Amino acid sequence: MAVVELTKDTFTETVSGEGITLIDFWADWCPPCKAFAPVYDKAAAKHGDITFGKVDTEAEQELAMAFEIRSIPTLMIVRDGVTLYSHPGALREAALEDLIAQARALDMDQVRKAMAEQDGAQDAAGAESAAR
């Protein structure tokens, strides 16, 4: 599958659906971004069932700020609308393949359950501190 350029107008629609989406936050002037690009493109060609997107942080500064991108490249992995991974740094092919395998292997029902439990615990802690 080809890598798609993501903008503020297309980002939400692209990542909110079902399936896995990888997003590479990059800039043209960034040497590590240029080094990571062939690795990312090769993975995109290999995994046709996954959406691979790129966000040019220079052209899409609002998106970069919204996701608090402080270092590039930054790779984000979203599955079924849930952000699973966001970390700066250029990855080697084996590391990227491992992350993809981990994203595929996750039981998203368990992920959503854990998130709901965490949100419930935070809500309870907030209510307890507000009562003091």
N, CA, C and O atoms as a Tinker XYZ file with bonds, in Angstrom:
   528  protein
     1  N      0.849000   -1.180000    0.000000    73     2
     2  CA     0.000000    0.000000    0.000000    64     1     3
     3  C      0.891000    1.238000    0.000000    63     2     4     5
     4  O      1.937000    1.259000    0.648000    81     3
     5  N      0.480000    2.242000   -0.711000    73     3     6
     6  CA     1.238000    3.487000   -0.765000    64     5     7
     7  C      1.104000    4.239000    0.555000    63     6     8     9
     8  O      0.112000    4.103000    1.270000    81     7
     9  N      2.113000    5.024000    0.854000    73     7    10
    10  CA     2.082000    5.883000    2.037000    64     9    11
    11  C      1.271000    7.126000    1.681000    63    10    12    13
    12  O      1.488000    7.740000    0.636000    81    11
    13  N      0.331000    7.491000    2.563000    73    11    14
    14  CA    -0.527000    8.649000    2.295000    64    13    15
    15  C     -0.076000    9.842000    3.125000    63    14    16    17
    16  O      0.292000    9.706000    4.292000    81    15
    17  N     -0.111000   11.009000    2.499000    73    15    18
    18  CA     0.191000   12.253000    3.210000    64    17    19
    19  C     -1.034000   12.638000    4.027000    63    18    20    21
    20  O     -2.135000   12.743000    3.488000    81    19
    21  N     -0.847000   12.848000    5.316000    73    19    22
    22  CA    -1.950000   13.228000    6.187000    64    21    23
    23  C     -1.894000   14.717000    6.497000    63    22    24    25
    24  O     -0.825000   15.286000    6.717000    81    23
    25  N     -3.067000   15.329000    6.508000    73    23    26
    26  CA    -3.198000   16.745000    6.836000    64    25    27
    27  C     -4.207000   16.877000    7.969000    63    26    28    29
    28  O     -4.833000   15.896000    8.372000    81    27
    29  N     -4.358000   18.086000    8.474000    73    27    30
    30  CA    -5.353000   18.283000    9.542000    64    29    31
    31  C     -6.753000   17.936000    9.051000    63    30    32    33
    32  O     -7.621000   17.582000    9.850000    81    31
    33  N     -6.980000   18.034000    7.737000    73    31    34
    34  CA    -8.297000   17.724000    7.171000    64    33    35
    35  C     -8.542000   16.224000    7.007000    63    34    36    37
    36  O     -9.693000   15.787000    6.996000    81    35
    37  N     -7.484000   15.435000    6.881000    73    35    38
    38  CA    -7.645000   14.000000    6.633000    64    37    39
    39  C     -7.224000   13.120000    7.805000    63    38    40    41
    40  O     -7.517000   11.924000    7.814000    81    39
    41  N     -6.550000   13.688000    8.781000    73    39    42
    42  CA    -5.966000   12.897000    9.863000    64    41    43
    43  C     -7.015000   12.103000   10.642000    63    42    44    45
    44  O     -6.919000   10.881000   10.745000    81    43
    45  N     -8.008000   12.789000   11.185000    73    43    46
    46  CA    -8.993000   12.133000   12.054000    64    45    47
    47  C     -9.730000   11.022000   11.328000    63    46    48    49
    48  O     -9.910000    9.933000   11.873000    81    47
    49  N    -10.153000   11.290000   10.111000    73    47    50
    50  CA   -10.863000   10.273000    9.335000    64    49    51
    51  C     -9.978000    9.050000    9.107000    63    50    52    53
    52  O    -10.459000    7.917000    9.145000    81    51
    53  N     -8.695000    9.277000    8.871000    73    51    54
    54  CA    -7.774000    8.183000    8.587000    64    53    55
    55  C     -7.529000    7.312000    9.810000    63    54    56    57
    56  O     -7.498000    6.087000    9.693000    81    55
    57  N     -7.355000    7.915000   10.978000    73    55    58
    58  CA    -6.973000    7.136000   12.160000    64    57    59
    59  C     -8.146000    6.664000   13.011000    63    58    60    61
    60  O     -7.958000    5.825000   13.892000    81    59
    61  N     -9.345000    7.175000   12.774000    73    59    62
    62  CA   -10.460000    6.837000   13.662000    64    61    63
    63  C    -11.184000    5.550000   13.279000    63    62    64    65
    64  O    -11.988000    5.042000   14.061000    81    63
    65  N    -10.917000    5.025000   12.114000    73    63    66
    66  CA   -11.601000    3.811000   11.680000    64    65    67
    67  C    -10.989000    2.557000   12.265000    63    66    68    69
    68  O    -10.050000    2.610000   13.059000    81    67
    69  N    -11.542000    1.427000   11.856000    73    67    70
    70  CA   -11.013000    0.144000   12.306000    64    69    71
    71  C     -9.715000   -0.161000   11.575000    63    70    72    73
    72  O     -9.477000    0.320000   10.468000    81    71
    73  N     -8.893000   -0.961000   12.213000    73    71    74
    74  CA    -7.634000   -1.360000   11.613000    64    73    75
    75  C     -6.456000   -0.620000   12.213000    63    74    76    77
    76  O     -6.600000    0.199000   13.121000    81    75
    77  N     -5.291000   -0.931000   11.680000    73    75    78
    78  CA    -4.040000   -0.364000   12.183000    64    77    79
    79  C     -3.590000    0.757000   11.255000    63    78    80    81
    80  O     -3.623000    0.626000   10.031000    81    79
    81  N     -3.173000    1.854000   11.861000    73    79    82
    82  CA    -2.608000    2.979000   11.123000    64    81    83
    83  C     -1.277000    3.348000   11.754000    63    82    84    85
    84  O     -1.195000    3.548000   12.966000    81    83
    85  N     -0.242000    3.439000   10.943000    73    83    86
    86  CA     1.045000    3.949000   11.395000    64    85    87
    87  C      1.197000    5.356000   10.854000    63    86    88    89
    88  O      0.861000    5.621000    9.700000    81    87
    89  N      1.703000    6.261000   11.681000    73    87    90
    90  CA     1.899000    7.644000   11.263000    64    89    91
    91  C      3.342000    8.032000   11.544000    63    90    92    93
    92  O      3.831000    7.891000   12.665000    81    91
    93  N      4.007000    8.516000   10.520000    73    91    94
    94  CA     5.380000    9.004000   10.623000    64    93    95
    95  C      5.339000   10.528000   10.596000    63    94    96    97
    96  O      4.998000   11.123000    9.574000    81    95
    97  N      5.684000   11.160000   11.712000    73    95    98
    98  CA     5.816000   12.617000   11.765000    64    97    99
    99  C      7.249000   12.928000   11.364000    63    98   100   101
   100  O      8.189000   12.433000   11.987000    81    99
   101  N      7.424000   13.738000   10.336000    73    99   102
   102  CA     8.736000   13.952000    9.741000    64   101   103
   103  C      8.861000   15.385000    9.226000    63   102   104   105
   104  O      7.903000   16.158000    9.248000    81   103
   105  N     10.069000   15.719000    8.761000    73   103   106
   106  CA    10.321000   16.984000    8.057000    64   105   107
   107  C     11.398000   16.738000    7.011000    63   106   108   109
   108  O     12.264000   15.880000    7.181000    81   107
   109  N     11.331000   17.493000    5.941000    73   107   110
   110  CA    12.237000   17.324000    4.810000    64   109   111
   111  C     13.695000   17.598000    5.178000    63   110   112   113
   112  O     14.601000   16.996000    4.601000    81   111
   113  N     13.927000   18.492000    6.127000    73   111   114
   114  CA    15.284000   18.888000    6.493000    64   113   115
   115  C     15.934000   17.938000    7.500000    63   114   116   117
   116  O     17.086000   18.148000    7.879000    81   115
   117  N     15.226000   16.908000    7.937000    73   115   118
   118  CA    15.645000   16.039000    9.043000    64   117   119
   119  C     16.387000   14.793000    8.532000    63   118   120   121
   120  O     15.756000   13.915000    7.944000    81   119
   121  N     17.725000   14.692000    8.745000    73   119   122
   122  CA    18.463000   13.511000    8.281000    64   121   123
   123  C     17.950000   12.180000    8.846000    63   122   124   125
   124  O     17.847000   11.218000    8.085000    81   123
   125  N     17.621000   12.076000   10.155000    73   123   126
   126  CA    17.080000   10.791000   10.628000    64   125   127
   127  C     15.750000   10.430000    9.959000    63   126   128   129
   128  O     15.449000    9.254000    9.757000    81   127
   129  N     14.955000   11.457000    9.618000    73   127   130
   130  CA    13.691000   11.203000    8.910000    64   129   131
   131  C     13.970000   10.601000    7.538000    63   130   132   133
   132  O     13.293000    9.672000    7.099000    81   131
   133  N     14.981000   11.151000    6.873000    73   131   134
   134  CA    15.345000   10.640000    5.545000    64   133   135
   135  C     15.888000    9.218000    5.639000    63   134   136   137
   136  O     15.661000    8.405000    4.744000    81   135
   137  N     16.603000    8.918000    6.721000    73   135   138
   138  CA    17.131000    7.566000    6.910000    64   137   139
   139  C     16.006000    6.568000    7.192000    63   138   140   141
   140  O     16.078000    5.414000    6.768000    81   139
   141  N     14.969000    7.008000    7.904000    73   139   142
   142  CA    13.856000    6.130000    8.262000    64   141   143
   143  C     12.895000    5.906000    7.093000    63   142   144   145
   144  O     12.231000    4.871000    7.035000    81   143
   145  N     12.813000    6.849000    6.173000    73   143   146
   146  CA    11.835000    6.788000    5.078000    64   145   147
   147  C     11.869000    5.472000    4.294000    63   146   148   149
   148  O     10.805000    4.896000    4.070000    81   147
   149  N     13.035000    4.963000    3.864000    73   147   150
   150  CA    13.020000    3.698000    3.113000    64   149   151
   151  C     12.534000    2.507000    3.946000    63   150   152   153
   152  O     11.891000    1.601000    3.416000    81   151
   153  N     12.835000    2.508000    5.234000    73   151   154
   154  CA    12.370000    1.444000    6.132000    64   153   155
   155  C     10.844000    1.486000    6.209000    63   154   156   157
   156  O     10.175000    0.456000    6.123000    81   155
   157  N     10.309000    2.696000    6.374000    73   155   158
   158  CA     8.863000    2.901000    6.480000    64   157   159
   159  C      8.171000    2.520000    5.174000    63   158   160   161
   160  O      7.145000    1.840000    5.185000    81   159
   161  N      8.732000    2.957000    4.058000    73   159   162
   162  CA     8.157000    2.646000    2.747000    64   161   163
   163  C      8.154000    1.140000    2.474000    63   162   164   165
   164  O      7.197000    0.610000    1.908000    81   163
   165  N      9.227000    0.453000    2.878000    73   163   166
   166  CA     9.309000   -0.996000    2.681000    64   165   167
   167  C      8.231000   -1.705000    3.504000    63   166   168   169
   168  O      7.596000   -2.645000    3.025000    81   167
   169  N      8.030000   -1.251000    4.738000    73   167   170
   170  CA     6.985000   -1.845000    5.585000    64   169   171
   171  C      5.609000   -1.594000    4.982000    63   170   172   173
   172  O      4.746000   -2.471000    5.019000    81   171
   173  N      5.400000   -0.406000    4.429000    73   171   174
   174  CA     4.115000   -0.082000    3.795000    64   173   175
   175  C      3.849000   -1.019000    2.620000    63   174   176   177
   176  O      2.721000   -1.473000    2.426000    81   175
   177  N      4.885000   -1.305000    1.838000    73   175   178
   178  CA     4.732000   -2.204000    0.694000    64   177   179
   179  C      4.447000   -3.636000    1.149000    63   178   180   181
   180  O      3.722000   -4.374000    0.481000    81   179
   181  N      5.015000   -4.018000    2.275000    73   179   182
   182  CA     4.873000   -5.386000    2.787000    64   181   183
   183  C      3.523000   -5.626000    3.464000    63   182   184   185
   184  O      2.979000   -6.728000    3.393000    81   183
   185  N      2.987000   -4.604000    4.113000    73   183   186
   186  CA     1.769000   -4.752000    4.919000    64   185   187
   187  C      0.615000   -3.981000    4.275000    63   186   188   189
   188  O      0.247000   -2.901000    4.736000    81   187
   189  N      0.060000   -4.536000    3.227000    73   187   190
   190  CA    -0.998000   -3.866000    2.480000    64   189   191
   191  C     -2.298000   -3.672000    3.238000    63   190   192   193
   192  O     -3.138000   -2.870000    2.831000    81   191
   193  N     -2.474000   -4.398000    4.338000    73   191   194
   194  CA    -3.700000   -4.274000    5.129000    64   193   195
   195  C     -3.608000   -3.174000    6.190000    63   194   196   197
   196  O     -4.573000   -2.926000    6.913000    81   195
   197  N     -2.463000   -2.524000    6.282000    73   195   198
   198  CA    -2.242000   -1.460000    7.262000    64   197   199
   199  C     -2.149000   -0.135000    6.520000    63   198   200   201
   200  O     -1.571000   -0.055000    5.436000    81   199
   201  N     -2.728000    0.907000    7.121000    73   199   202
   202  CA    -2.609000    2.247000    6.548000    64   201   203
   203  C     -1.325000    2.881000    7.071000    63   202   204   205
   204  O     -1.095000    2.930000    8.279000    81   203
   205  N     -0.503000    3.360000    6.164000    73   203   206
   206  CA     0.732000    4.064000    6.515000    64   205   207
   207  C      0.577000    5.513000    6.090000    63   206   208   209
   208  O      0.370000    5.805000    4.912000    81   207
   209  N      0.678000    6.414000    7.050000    73   207   210
   210  CA     0.548000    7.835000    6.762000    64   209   211
   211  C      1.790000    8.591000    7.179000    63   210   212   213
   212  O      2.575000    8.133000    8.009000    81   211
   213  N      1.948000    9.769000    6.578000    73   211   214
   214  CA     3.058000   10.656000    6.929000    64   213   215
   215  C      2.489000   12.037000    7.197000    63   214   216   217
   216  O      1.591000   12.501000    6.494000    81   215
   217  N      3.023000   12.692000    8.226000    73   215   218
   218  CA     2.652000   14.065000    8.534000    64   217   219
   219  C      3.912000   14.911000    8.433000    63   218   220   221
   220  O      4.850000   14.740000    9.210000    81   219
   221  N      3.925000   15.821000    7.473000    73   219   222
   222  CA     5.019000   16.776000    7.330000    64   221   223
   223  C      4.837000   17.826000    8.424000    63   222   224   225
   224  O      3.927000   18.652000    8.352000    81   223
   225  N      5.698000   17.790000    9.430000    73   223   226
   226  CA     5.523000   18.669000   10.588000    64   225   227
   227  C      5.727000   20.143000   10.256000    63   226   228   229
   228  O      5.275000   21.011000   11.002000    81   227
   229  N      6.391000   20.430000    9.163000    73   227   230
   230  CA     6.554000   21.826000    8.736000    64   229   231
   231  C      5.254000   22.348000    8.132000    63   230   232   233
   232  O      4.834000   23.468000    8.423000    81   231
   233  N      4.630000   21.545000    7.302000    73   231   234
   234  CA     3.385000   21.961000    6.641000    64   233   235
   235  C      2.177000   21.817000    7.563000    63   234   236   237
   236  O      1.194000   22.542000    7.415000    81   235
   237  N      2.246000   20.893000    8.505000    73   235   238
   238  CA     1.115000   20.590000    9.391000    64   237   239
   239  C      1.501000   20.851000   10.852000    63   238   240   241
   240  O      1.462000   19.954000   11.694000    81   239
   241  N      1.870000   22.092000   11.121000    73   239   242
   242  CA     2.328000   22.439000   12.464000    64   241   243
   243  C      1.236000   22.266000   13.515000    63   242   244   245
   244  O      1.531000   21.933000   14.663000    81   243
   245  N     -0.022000   22.490000   13.135000    73   243   246
   246  CA    -1.126000   22.298000   14.089000    64   245   247
   247  C     -1.203000   20.844000   14.555000    63   246   248   249
   248  O     -1.395000   20.577000   15.741000    81   247
   249  N     -1.054000   19.914000   13.625000    73   247   250
   250  CA    -1.064000   18.496000   13.998000    64   249   251
   251  C      0.124000   18.158000   14.887000    63   250   252   253
   252  O     -0.020000   17.458000   15.889000    81   251
   253  N      1.288000   18.655000   14.518000    73   251   254
   254  CA     2.483000   18.392000   15.319000    64   253   255
   255  C      2.308000   18.924000   16.738000    63   254   256   257
   256  O      2.698000   18.263000   17.700000    81   255
   257  N      1.729000   20.105000   16.872000    73   255   258
   258  CA     1.494000   20.674000   18.201000    64   257   259
   259  C      0.426000   19.883000   18.954000    63   258   260   261
   260  O      0.563000   19.645000   20.153000    81   259
   261  N     -0.628000   19.479000   18.263000    73   259   262
   262  CA    -1.715000   18.737000   18.911000    64   261   263
   263  C     -1.217000   17.423000   19.516000    63   262   264   265
   264  O     -1.716000   16.985000   20.552000    81   263
   265  N     -0.242000   16.803000   18.874000    73   263   266
   266  CA     0.296000   15.538000   19.365000    64   265   267
   267  C      1.612000   15.718000   20.111000    63   266   268   269
   268  O      2.314000   14.751000   20.403000    81   267
   269  N      1.933000   16.975000   20.414000    73   267   270
   270  CA     3.123000   17.312000   21.196000    64   269   271
   271  C      4.385000   16.676000   20.625000    63   270   272   273
   272  O      5.201000   16.114000   21.355000    81   271
   273  N      4.527000   16.775000   19.307000    73   271   274
   274  CA     5.711000   16.243000   18.644000    64   273   275
   275  C      6.868000   17.196000   18.920000    63   274   276   277
   276  O      6.852000   18.348000   18.486000    81   275
   277  N      7.870000   16.707000   19.646000    73   275   278
   278  CA     9.005000   17.538000   20.028000    64   277   279
   279  C     10.293000   17.114000   19.320000    63   278   280   281
   280  O     11.270000   17.862000   19.278000    81   279
   281  N     10.273000   15.914000   18.771000    73   279   282
   282  CA    11.443000   15.363000   18.115000    64   281   283
   283  C     10.958000   14.547000   16.921000    63   282   284   285
   284  O      9.929000   13.875000   16.988000    81   283
   285  N     11.708000   14.617000   15.840000    73   283   286
   286  CA    11.325000   13.856000   14.652000    64   285   287
   287  C     12.510000   13.025000   14.178000    63   286   288   289
   288  O     13.661000   13.408000   14.388000    81   287
   289  N     12.240000   11.903000   13.549000    73   287   290
   290  CA    10.908000   11.368000   13.294000    64   289   291
   291  C     10.255000   10.853000   14.577000    63   290   292   293
   292  O     10.935000   10.416000   15.505000    81   291
   293  N      8.943000   10.912000   14.607000    73   291   294
   294  CA     8.156000   10.279000   15.660000    64   293   295
   295  C      7.182000    9.332000   14.976000    63   294   296   297
   296  O      6.491000    9.708000   14.029000    81   295
   297  N      7.136000    8.108000   15.465000    73   295   298
   298  CA     6.219000    7.109000   14.933000    64   297   299
   299  C      5.062000    6.940000   15.905000    63   298   300   301
   300  O      5.261000    6.800000   17.112000    81   299
   301  N      3.856000    6.956000   15.362000    73   299   302
   302  CA     2.654000    6.715000   16.153000    64   301   303
   303  C      1.926000    5.520000   15.537000    63   302   304   305
   304  O      1.839000    5.388000   14.317000    81   303
   305  N      1.405000    4.655000   16.408000    73   303   306
   306  CA     0.604000    3.524000   15.943000    64   305   307
   307  C     -0.774000    3.639000   16.578000    63   306   308   309
   308  O     -0.906000    3.747000   17.798000    81   307
   309  N     -1.797000    3.613000   15.732000    73   307   310
   310  CA    -3.185000    3.692000   16.175000    64   309   311
   311  C     -3.900000    2.446000   15.660000    63   310   312   313
   312  O     -3.759000    2.068000   14.497000    81   311
   313  N     -4.667000    1.817000   16.544000    73   311   314
   314  CA    -5.474000    0.673000   16.111000    64   313   315
   315  C     -6.894000    0.880000   16.600000    63   314   316   317
   316  O     -7.127000    1.120000   17.785000    81   315
   317  N     -7.829000    0.787000   15.690000    73   315   318
   318  CA    -9.253000    0.953000   16.002000    64   317   319
   319  C     -9.507000    2.255000   16.759000    63   318   320   321
   320  O    -10.327000    2.305000   17.675000    81   319
   321  N     -8.791000    3.303000   16.362000    73   319   322
   322  CA    -8.983000    4.622000   16.958000    64   321   323
   323  C     -8.278000    4.838000   18.284000    63   322   324   325
   324  O     -8.424000    5.898000   18.892000    81   323
   325  N     -7.510000    3.850000   18.748000    73   323   326
   326  CA    -6.803000    3.948000   20.027000    64   325   327
   327  C     -5.301000    4.067000   19.757000    63   326   328   329
   328  O     -4.723000    3.235000   19.057000    81   327
   329  N     -4.673000    5.105000   20.317000    73   327   330
   330  CA    -3.228000    5.262000   20.158000    64   329   331
   331  C     -2.525000    4.241000   21.041000    63   330   332   333
   332  O     -2.687000    4.236000   22.261000    81   331
   333  N     -1.743000    3.381000   20.404000    73   331   334
   334  CA    -1.029000    2.324000   21.113000    64   333   335
   335  C      0.416000    2.689000   21.387000    63   334   336   337
   336  O      1.010000    2.216000   22.356000    81   335
   337  N      0.986000    3.537000   20.529000    73   335   338
   338  CA     2.426000    3.797000   20.589000    64   337   339
   339  C      2.697000    5.163000   20.001000    63   338   340   341
   340  O      2.127000    5.530000   18.973000    81   339
   341  N      3.559000    5.911000   20.644000    73   339   342
   342  CA     4.043000    7.171000   20.094000    64   341   343
   343  C      5.417000    7.419000   20.685000    63   342   344   345
   344  O      5.562000    7.635000   21.889000    81   343
   345  N      6.436000    7.385000   19.812000    73   343   346
   346  CA     7.805000    7.502000   20.305000    64   345   347
   347  C      8.702000    8.096000   19.220000    63   346   348   349
   348  O      8.596000    7.734000   18.048000    81   347
   349  N      9.586000    9.012000   19.621000    73   347   350
   350  CA    10.503000    9.585000   18.636000    64   349   351
   351  C     11.667000    8.645000   18.340000    63   350   352   353
   352  O     12.009000    7.769000   19.134000    81   351
   353  N     12.254000    8.855000   17.183000    73   351   354
   354  CA    13.450000    8.117000   16.805000    64   353   355
   355  C     13.237000    7.271000   15.567000    63   354   356   357
   356  O     12.163000    6.710000   15.349000    81   355
   357  N     14.288000    7.193000   14.757000    73   355   358
   358  CA    14.256000    6.360000   13.559000    64   357   359
   359  C     14.453000    4.907000   13.972000    63   358   360   361
   360  O     15.368000    4.586000   14.731000    81   359
   361  N     13.598000    4.042000   13.473000    73   359   362
   362  CA    13.675000    2.623000   13.805000    64   361   363
   363  C     14.349000    1.841000   12.690000    63   362   364   365
   364  O     14.298000    2.220000   11.520000    81   363
   365  N     14.969000    0.765000   13.072000    73   363   366
   366  CA    15.492000   -0.173000   12.082000    64   365   367
   367  C     14.347000   -1.073000   11.635000    63   366   368   369
   368  O     13.308000   -1.150000   12.291000    81   367
   369  N     14.548000   -1.743000   10.524000    73   367   370
   370  CA    13.493000   -2.581000    9.947000    64   369   371
   371  C     12.971000   -3.620000   10.935000    63   370   372   373
   372  O     11.759000   -3.791000   11.065000    81   371
   373  N     13.864000   -4.311000   11.628000    73   371   374
   374  CA    13.440000   -5.362000   12.558000    64   373   375
   375  C     12.597000   -4.791000   13.696000    63   374   376   377
   376  O     11.616000   -5.407000   14.113000    81   375
   377  N     12.972000   -3.623000   14.197000    73   375   378
   378  CA    12.218000   -2.998000   15.292000    64   377   379
   379  C     10.828000   -2.584000   14.822000    63   378   380   381
   380  O      9.848000   -2.757000   15.547000    81   379
   381  N     10.740000   -2.038000   13.612000    73   379   382
   382  CA     9.441000   -1.641000   13.071000    64   381   383
   383  C      8.561000   -2.869000   12.854000    63   382   384   385
   384  O      7.374000   -2.846000   13.180000    81   383
   385  N      9.126000   -3.927000   12.312000    73   383   386
   386  CA     8.363000   -5.162000   12.101000    64   385   387
   387  C      7.873000   -5.734000   13.433000    63   386   388   389
   388  O      6.759000   -6.253000   13.513000    81   387
   389  N      8.695000   -5.642000   14.472000    73   387   390
   390  CA     8.298000   -6.123000   15.792000    64   389   391
   391  C      7.123000   -5.307000   16.333000    63   390   392   393
   392  O      6.180000   -5.875000   16.883000    81   391
   393  N      7.172000   -3.989000   16.184000    73   391   394
   394  CA     6.065000   -3.138000   16.635000    64   393   395
   395  C      4.774000   -3.461000   15.890000    63   394   396   397
   396  O      3.699000   -3.507000   16.486000    81   395
   397  N      4.888000   -3.681000   14.596000    73   395   398
   398  CA     3.707000   -4.037000   13.801000    64   397   399
   399  C      3.123000   -5.361000   14.292000    63   398   400   401
   400  O      1.908000   -5.492000   14.438000    81   399
   401  N      3.989000   -6.337000   14.544000    73   399   402
   402  CA     3.523000   -7.637000   15.042000    64   401   403
   403  C      2.837000   -7.480000   16.402000    63   402   404   405
   404  O      1.814000   -8.116000   16.658000    81   403
   405  N      3.393000   -6.643000   17.263000    73   403   406
   406  CA     2.778000   -6.413000   18.577000    64   405   407
   407  C      1.410000   -5.745000   18.432000    63   406   408   409
   408  O      0.463000   -6.109000   19.130000    81   407
   409  N      1.307000   -4.776000   17.534000    73   407   410
   410  CA     0.020000   -4.091000   17.321000    64   409   411
   411  C     -1.024000   -5.068000   16.791000    63   410   412   413
   412  O     -2.189000   -5.009000   17.185000    81   411
   413  N     -0.612000   -5.962000   15.904000    73   411   414
   414  CA    -1.533000   -6.968000   15.364000    64   413   415
   415  C     -2.007000   -7.936000   16.452000    63   414   416   417
   416  O     -3.167000   -8.347000   16.461000    81   415
   417  N     -1.106000   -8.295000   17.364000    73   415   418
   418  CA    -1.389000   -9.333000   18.350000    64   417   419
   419  C     -2.271000   -8.859000   19.506000    63   418   420   421
   420  O     -2.837000   -9.683000   20.225000    81   419
   421  N     -2.392000   -7.566000   19.689000    73   419   422
   422  CA    -3.168000   -7.058000   20.821000    64   421   423
   423  C     -4.639000   -7.438000   20.732000    63   422   424   425
   424  O     -5.238000   -7.415000   19.657000    81   423
   425  N     -5.201000   -7.784000   21.866000    73   423   426
   426  CA    -6.638000   -7.999000   21.993000    64   425   427
   427  C     -7.236000   -6.638000   22.325000    63   426   428   429
   428  O     -7.128000   -6.174000   23.460000    81   427
   429  N     -7.864000   -5.997000   21.350000    73   427   430
   430  CA    -8.346000   -4.628000   21.542000    64   429   431
   431  C     -9.484000   -4.550000   22.550000    63   430   432   433
   432  O     -9.679000   -3.502000   23.166000    81   431
   433  N    -10.241000   -5.627000   22.736000    73   431   434
   434  CA   -11.263000   -5.627000   23.786000    64   433   435
   435  C    -10.596000   -5.492000   25.154000    63   434   436   437
   436  O    -11.087000   -4.770000   26.022000    81   435
   437  N     -9.482000   -6.187000   25.340000    73   435   438
   438  CA    -8.732000   -6.084000   26.599000    64   437   439
   439  C     -8.129000   -4.688000   26.762000    63   438   440   441
   440  O     -8.116000   -4.143000   27.866000    81   439
   441  N     -7.633000   -4.112000   25.672000    73   439   442
   442  CA    -7.062000   -2.760000   25.723000    64   441   443
   443  C     -8.133000   -1.760000   26.140000    63   442   444   445
   444  O     -7.903000   -0.930000   27.020000    81   443
   445  N     -9.302000   -1.839000   25.509000    73   443   446
   446  CA   -10.391000   -0.910000   25.859000    64   445   447
   447  C    -10.852000   -1.108000   27.306000    63   446   448   449
   448  O    -11.158000   -0.138000   28.000000    81   447
   449  N    -10.902000   -2.362000   27.758000    73   447   450
   450  CA   -11.293000   -2.649000   29.139000    64   449   451
   451  C    -10.285000   -2.032000   30.112000    63   450   452   453
   452  O    -10.672000   -1.405000   31.098000    81   451
   453  N     -9.004000   -2.211000   29.834000    73   451   454
   454  CA    -7.964000   -1.644000   30.701000    64   453   455
   455  C     -8.035000   -0.120000   30.714000    63   454   456   457
   456  O     -7.844000    0.505000   31.757000    81   455
   457  N     -8.310000    0.476000   29.558000    73   455   458
   458  CA    -8.436000    1.938000   29.489000    64   457   459
   459  C     -9.635000    2.416000   30.305000    63   458   460   461
   460  O     -9.548000    3.427000   31.003000    81   459
   461  N    -10.747000    1.695000   30.222000    73   459   462
   462  CA   -11.946000    2.068000   30.976000    64   461   463
   463  C    -11.695000    1.947000   32.475000    63   462   464   465
   464  O    -12.133000    2.795000   33.252000    81   463
   465  N    -10.990000    0.893000   32.878000    73   463   466
   466  CA   -10.665000    0.723000   34.296000    64   465   467
   467  C     -9.752000    1.841000   34.782000    63   466   468   469
   468  O     -9.922000    2.355000   35.888000    81   467
   469  N     -8.784000    2.213000   33.950000    73   467   470
   470  CA    -7.866000    3.298000   34.312000    64   469   471
   471  C     -8.627000    4.616000   34.422000    63   470   472   473
   472  O     -8.403000    5.389000   35.354000    81   471
   473  N     -9.524000    4.872000   33.474000    73   471   474
   474  CA   -10.335000    6.093000   33.527000    64   473   475
   475  C    -11.209000    6.101000   34.774000    63   474   476   477
   476  O    -11.362000    7.141000   35.415000    81   475
   477  N    -11.783000    4.954000   35.124000    73   475   478
   478  CA   -12.612000    4.852000   36.319000    64   477   479
   479  C    -11.810000    5.117000   37.583000    63   478   480   481
   480  O    -12.288000    5.791000   38.495000    81   479
   481  N    -10.585000    4.588000   37.640000    73   479   482
   482  CA    -9.724000    4.810000   38.803000    64   481   483
   483  C     -9.340000    6.281000   38.915000    63   482   484   485
   484  O     -9.293000    6.831000   40.015000    81   483
   485  N     -9.066000    6.920000   37.776000    73   483   486
   486  CA    -8.727000    8.346000   37.791000    64   485   487
   487  C     -9.929000    9.178000   38.214000    63   486   488   489
   488  O     -9.782000   10.140000   38.968000    81   487
   489  N    -11.115000    8.818000   37.736000    73   487   490
   490  CA   -12.330000    9.542000   38.127000    64   489   491
   491  C    -12.570000    9.410000   39.627000    63   490   492   493
   492  O    -12.928000   10.383000   40.292000    81   491
   493  N    -12.371000    8.199000   40.161000    73   491   494
   494  CA   -12.573000    7.972000   41.594000    64   493   495
   495  C    -11.556000    8.760000   42.415000    63   494   496   497
   496  O    -11.900000    9.339000   43.445000    81   495
   497  N    -10.306000    8.781000   41.960000    73   495   498
   498  CA    -9.269000    9.531000   42.673000    64   497   499
   499  C     -9.565000   11.025000   42.632000    63   498   500   501
   500  O     -9.358000   11.731000   43.619000    81   499
   501  N    -10.046000   11.502000   41.500000    73   499   502
   502  CA   -10.397000   12.922000   41.369000    64   501   503
   503  C    -11.557000   13.293000   42.268000    63   502   504   505
   504  O    -11.553000   14.362000   42.879000    81   503
   505  N    -12.553000   12.423000   42.355000    73   503   506
   506  CA   -13.713000   12.684000   43.214000    64   505   507
   507  C    -13.304000   12.664000   44.679000    63   506   508   509
   508  O    -13.787000   13.465000   45.478000    81   507
   509  N    -12.402000   11.735000   45.029000    73   507   510
   510  CA   -11.937000   11.643000   46.415000    64   509   511
   511  C    -11.158000   12.892000   46.813000    63   510   512   513
   512  O    -11.347000   13.414000   47.912000    81   511
   513  N    -10.287000   13.373000   45.936000    73   511   514
   514  CA    -9.509000   14.565000   46.275000    64   513   515
   515  C    -10.387000   15.812000   46.278000    63   514   516   517
   516  O    -10.116000   16.750000   47.028000    81   515
   517  N    -11.424000   15.842000   45.462000    73   515   518
   518  CA   -12.341000   16.990000   45.449000    64   517   519
   519  C    -13.181000   17.028000   46.722000    63   518   520   521
   520  O    -13.592000   18.099000   47.168000    81   519
   521  N    -13.435000   15.847000   47.311000    73   519   522
   522  CA   -14.242000   15.778000   48.526000    64   521   523
   523  C    -13.467000   16.244000   49.756000    63   522   524   525
   524  O    -14.062000   16.560000   50.787000    81   523
   525  N    -12.151000   16.284000   49.645000    73   523   526
   526  CA   -11.321000   16.686000   50.799000    64   525   527
   527  C    -11.345000   18.137000   51.018000    63   526   528
   528  O    -10.702000   18.632000   51.944000    81   527
